[in-house]
Amino acid sequence: MTINEIQQEIIEEFSAFEDWMDKYSYLIELGNELKDLDPKDKIDQYIIKGCQSRVWLVSDFVDGKIIFRGESDAVIVKGMVALLLRVVSNQTPKEIINNELYFVDEIGLKQHLSPTRSNGLLAMIKQIKLYAVAYNRISEKENE
């Protein structure tokens, strides 16, 4: 699936809930389904700076696609990590670079987060884009 197709799927899922308590519950459920990171990956190198809670984001470049893994020590943030990874993991660097992650605004997530959580979400997205730029450079050098 493309990034936009996955985002549309998420928007549809969240539109089924009428109030934000239900949306938060769903977000927590998504976080609980996220596979825990291996303890060896929970190191400072993978911590997202700018998040109030601790968030780790790990990436691998396999067959031209970025595979992301992540985790957080806060339940709602872990759900946000799960959503982001669902959208960007297993995509090419160019797809990540060339697509906006609009689902965050569309489902109303950004306006229902505290300022510190909103800043953390932006920091996660920024780190994902930085990984994509780095892997894109590697990919271009390999193709020269």
C-alpha positions as YAML, in Angstrom:
chain: A
units: angstrom
residues:
- id: 1
  name: MET
  ca: [0.00, 0.00, 0.00]
- id: 2
  name: THR
  ca: [1.10, 3.56, -0.62]
- id: 3
  name: ILE
  ca: [1.58, 6.09, 2.16]
- id: 4
  name: ASN
  ca: [-1.57, 7.93, 1.09]
- id: 5
  name: GLU
  ca: [-3.64, 4.73, 0.99]
- id: 6
  name: ILE
  ca: [-2.54, 3.86, 4.52]
- id: 7
  name: GLN
  ca: [-3.30, 7.39, 5.71]
- id: 8
  name: GLN
  ca: [-6.80, 7.20, 4.20]
- id: 9
  name: GLU
  ca: [-7.34, 3.87, 5.96]
- id: 10
  name: ILE
  ca: [-6.37, 5.44, 9.31]
- id: 11
  name: ILE
  ca: [-8.64, 8.45, 8.69]
- id: 12
  name: GLU
  ca: [-11.56, 6.09, 8.02]
- id: 13
  name: GLU
  ca: [-10.82, 4.05, 11.15]
- id: 14
  name: PHE
  ca: [-10.78, 7.15, 13.35]
- id: 15
  name: SER
  ca: [-13.94, 8.57, 11.75]
- id: 16
  name: ALA
  ca: [-15.85, 5.61, 13.22]
- id: 17
  name: PHE
  ca: [-15.37, 7.08, 16.71]
- id: 18
  name: GLU
  ca: [-17.60, 9.93, 17.80]
- id: 19
  name: ASP
  ca: [-15.66, 11.32, 20.74]
- id: 20
  name: TRP
  ca: [-12.05, 11.71, 21.69]
- id: 21
  name: MET
  ca: [-12.20, 9.34, 24.65]
- id: 22
  name: ASP
  ca: [-12.95, 6.54, 22.18]
- id: 23
  name: LYS
  ca: [-10.17, 7.74, 19.86]
- id: 24
  name: TYR
  ca: [-7.70, 7.78, 22.77]
- id: 25
  name: SER
  ca: [-8.78, 4.27, 23.71]
- id: 26
  name: TYR
  ca: [-8.17, 3.12, 20.15]
- id: 27
  name: LEU
  ca: [-4.78, 4.85, 20.14]
- id: 28
  name: ILE
  ca: [-3.84, 3.05, 23.37]
- id: 29
  name: GLU
  ca: [-5.02, -0.24, 21.86]
- id: 30
  name: LEU
  ca: [-2.79, 0.33, 18.81]
- id: 31
  name: GLY
  ca: [0.13, 1.05, 21.10]
- id: 32
  name: ASN
  ca: [-0.49, -2.13, 23.07]
- id: 33
  name: GLU
  ca: [-0.35, -4.11, 19.81]
- id: 34
  name: LEU
  ca: [3.05, -2.60, 18.94]
- id: 35
  name: LYS
  ca: [5.83, -5.12, 19.37]
- id: 36
  name: ASP
  ca: [8.28, -4.12, 22.12]
- id: 37
  name: LEU
  ca: [11.76, -3.16, 21.06]
- id: 38
  name: ASP
  ca: [14.65, -5.39, 21.92]
- id: 39
  name: PRO
  ca: [16.37, -3.96, 25.04]
- id: 40
  name: LYS
  ca: [19.57, -3.52, 22.98]
- id: 41
  name: ASP
  ca: [17.70, -0.94, 20.86]
- id: 42
  name: LYS
  ca: [16.62, 1.13, 23.85]
- id: 43
  name: ILE
  ca: [19.74, 3.26, 23.83]
- id: 44
  name: ASP
  ca: [20.35, 7.00, 23.70]
- id: 45
  name: GLN
  ca: [21.27, 6.82, 20.02]
- id: 46
  name: TYR
  ca: [17.65, 5.96, 19.14]
- id: 47
  name: ILE
  ca: [15.84, 8.30, 21.55]
- id: 48
  name: ILE
  ca: [13.82, 11.05, 19.90]
- id: 49
  name: LYS
  ca: [14.87, 14.42, 21.29]
- id: 50
  name: GLY
  ca: [12.00, 16.77, 22.05]
- id: 51
  name: CYS
  ca: [9.59, 14.20, 23.43]
- id: 52
  name: GLN
  ca: [8.38, 14.51, 27.00]
- id: 53
  name: SER
  ca: [8.17, 10.74, 27.31]
- id: 54
  name: ARG
  ca: [10.89, 8.43, 26.11]
- id: 55
  name: VAL
  ca: [10.50, 7.37, 22.48]
- id: 56
  name: TRP
  ca: [12.93, 5.15, 20.60]
- id: 57
  name: LEU
  ca: [12.91, 4.97, 16.82]
- id: 58
  name: VAL
  ca: [15.09, 2.42, 15.02]
- id: 59
  name: SER
  ca: [15.40, 1.98, 11.26]
- id: 60
  name: ASP
  ca: [16.87, -0.59, 8.91]
- id: 61
  name: PHE
  ca: [17.31, -0.25, 5.15]
- id: 62
  name: VAL
  ca: [16.29, -3.50, 3.46]
- id: 63
  name: ASP
  ca: [15.84, -4.00, -0.29]
- id: 64
  name: GLY
  ca: [15.42, -0.28, -0.93]
- id: 65
  name: LYS
  ca: [12.79, 0.20, 1.79]
- id: 66
  name: ILE
  ca: [13.02, 1.53, 5.31]
- id: 67
  name: ILE
  ca: [11.80, -0.74, 8.07]
- id: 68
  name: PHE
  ca: [11.02, 1.22, 11.23]
- id: 69
  name: ARG
  ca: [10.64, -0.11, 14.74]
- id: 70
  name: GLY
  ca: [9.75, 1.99, 17.73]
- id: 71
  name: GLU
  ca: [8.44, 2.14, 21.23]
- id: 72
  name: SER
  ca: [7.53, 4.61, 23.96]
- id: 73
  name: ASP
  ca: [7.17, 4.39, 27.72]
- id: 74
  name: ALA
  ca: [3.86, 6.33, 27.58]
- id: 75
  name: VAL
  ca: [0.68, 4.57, 26.38]
- id: 76
  name: ILE
  ca: [-0.79, 7.33, 24.19]
- id: 77
  name: VAL
  ca: [2.59, 8.14, 22.68]
- id: 78
  name: LYS
  ca: [3.15, 4.45, 21.98]
- id: 79
  name: GLY
  ca: [-0.10, 4.53, 20.00]
- id: 80
  name: MET
  ca: [1.15, 7.54, 18.05]
- id: 81
  name: VAL
  ca: [4.36, 5.62, 17.32]
- id: 82
  name: ALA
  ca: [2.29, 2.66, 16.11]
- id: 83
  name: LEU
  ca: [0.33, 4.90, 13.72]
- id: 84
  name: LEU
  ca: [3.44, 6.58, 12.33]
- id: 85
  name: LEU
  ca: [5.22, 3.27, 11.80]
- id: 86
  name: ARG
  ca: [2.18, 1.84, 10.07]
- id: 87
  name: VAL
  ca: [2.30, 4.69, 7.56]
- id: 88
  name: VAL
  ca: [6.05, 4.94, 6.89]
- id: 89
  name: SER
  ca: [7.53, 1.52, 7.56]
- id: 90
  name: ASN
  ca: [8.27, -0.59, 4.50]
- id: 91
  name: GLN
  ca: [8.25, 2.44, 2.20]
- id: 92
  name: THR
  ca: [11.10, 3.76, 0.05]
- id: 93
  name: PRO
  ca: [13.03, 6.82, 1.21]
- id: 94
  name: LYS
  ca: [11.68, 8.85, -1.74]
- id: 95
  name: GLU
  ca: [8.08, 7.96, -0.84]
- id: 96
  name: ILE
  ca: [8.63, 9.16, 2.72]
- id: 97
  name: ILE
  ca: [10.39, 12.33, 1.60]
- id: 98
  name: ASN
  ca: [7.75, 13.18, -1.04]
- id: 99
  name: ASN
  ca: [4.64, 12.58, 1.09]
- id: 100
  name: GLU
  ca: [3.18, 14.71, 3.83]
- id: 101
  name: LEU
  ca: [1.81, 12.90, 6.86]
- id: 102
  name: TYR
  ca: [-1.57, 14.63, 6.73]
- id: 103
  name: PHE
  ca: [-3.49, 11.97, 8.64]
- id: 104
  name: VAL
  ca: [-2.36, 13.56, 11.94]
- id: 105
  name: ASP
  ca: [-4.37, 16.70, 11.17]
- id: 106
  name: GLU
  ca: [-7.21, 14.86, 9.44]
- id: 107
  name: ILE
  ca: [-8.03, 12.66, 12.46]
- id: 108
  name: GLY
  ca: [-7.74, 15.69, 14.76]
- id: 109
  name: LEU
  ca: [-4.83, 14.23, 16.69]
- id: 110
  name: LYS
  ca: [-2.67, 17.34, 16.66]
- id: 111
  name: GLN
  ca: [-5.30, 19.60, 18.23]
- id: 112
  name: HIS
  ca: [-6.11, 17.03, 20.93]
- id: 113
  name: LEU
  ca: [-2.55, 16.67, 22.17]
- id: 114
  name: SER
  ca: [-0.86, 18.71, 24.86]
- id: 115
  name: PRO
  ca: [1.76, 21.11, 23.50]
- id: 116
  name: THR
  ca: [4.58, 18.85, 24.74]
- id: 117
  name: ARG
  ca: [3.06, 15.77, 23.06]
- id: 118
  name: SER
  ca: [2.47, 17.74, 19.88]
- id: 119
  name: ASN
  ca: [6.13, 18.81, 19.89]
- id: 120
  name: GLY
  ca: [7.12, 15.18, 20.45]
- id: 121
  name: LEU
  ca: [5.00, 14.07, 17.50]
- id: 122
  name: LEU
  ca: [6.67, 16.67, 15.28]
- id: 123
  name: ALA
  ca: [10.08, 15.49, 16.53]
- id: 124
  name: MET
  ca: [9.18, 11.89, 15.58]
- id: 125
  name: ILE
  ca: [8.09, 12.95, 12.09]
- id: 126
  name: LYS
  ca: [11.25, 15.02, 11.67]
- id: 127
  name: GLN
  ca: [13.42, 12.03, 12.66]
- id: 128
  name: ILE
  ca: [11.57, 9.77, 10.21]
- id: 129
  name: LYS
  ca: [12.19, 12.30, 7.42]
- id: 130
  name: LEU
  ca: [15.89, 12.56, 8.41]
- id: 131
  name: TYR
  ca: [16.26, 8.77, 8.20]
- id: 132
  name: ALA
  ca: [14.59, 8.87, 4.77]
- id: 133
  name: VAL
  ca: [16.97, 11.58, 3.52]
- id: 134
  name: ALA
  ca: [20.00, 9.65, 4.80]
- id: 135
  name: TYR
  ca: [18.88, 6.35, 3.25]
- id: 136
  name: ASN
  ca: [18.00, 8.13, 0.01]
- id: 137
  name: ARG
  ca: [21.58, 9.41, -0.23]
- id: 138
  name: ILE
  ca: [22.92, 5.91, 0.39]
- id: 139
  name: SER
  ca: [20.59, 4.52, -2.27]
- id: 140
  name: GLU
  ca: [21.62, 7.15, -4.81]
- id: 141
  name: LYS
  ca: [25.33, 6.47, -4.20]
- id: 142
  name: GLU
  ca: [24.77, 2.74, -4.66]
- id: 143
  name: ASN
  ca: [23.06, 3.41, -7.99]
- id: 144
  name: GLU
  ca: [25.85, 5.62, -9.36]
...
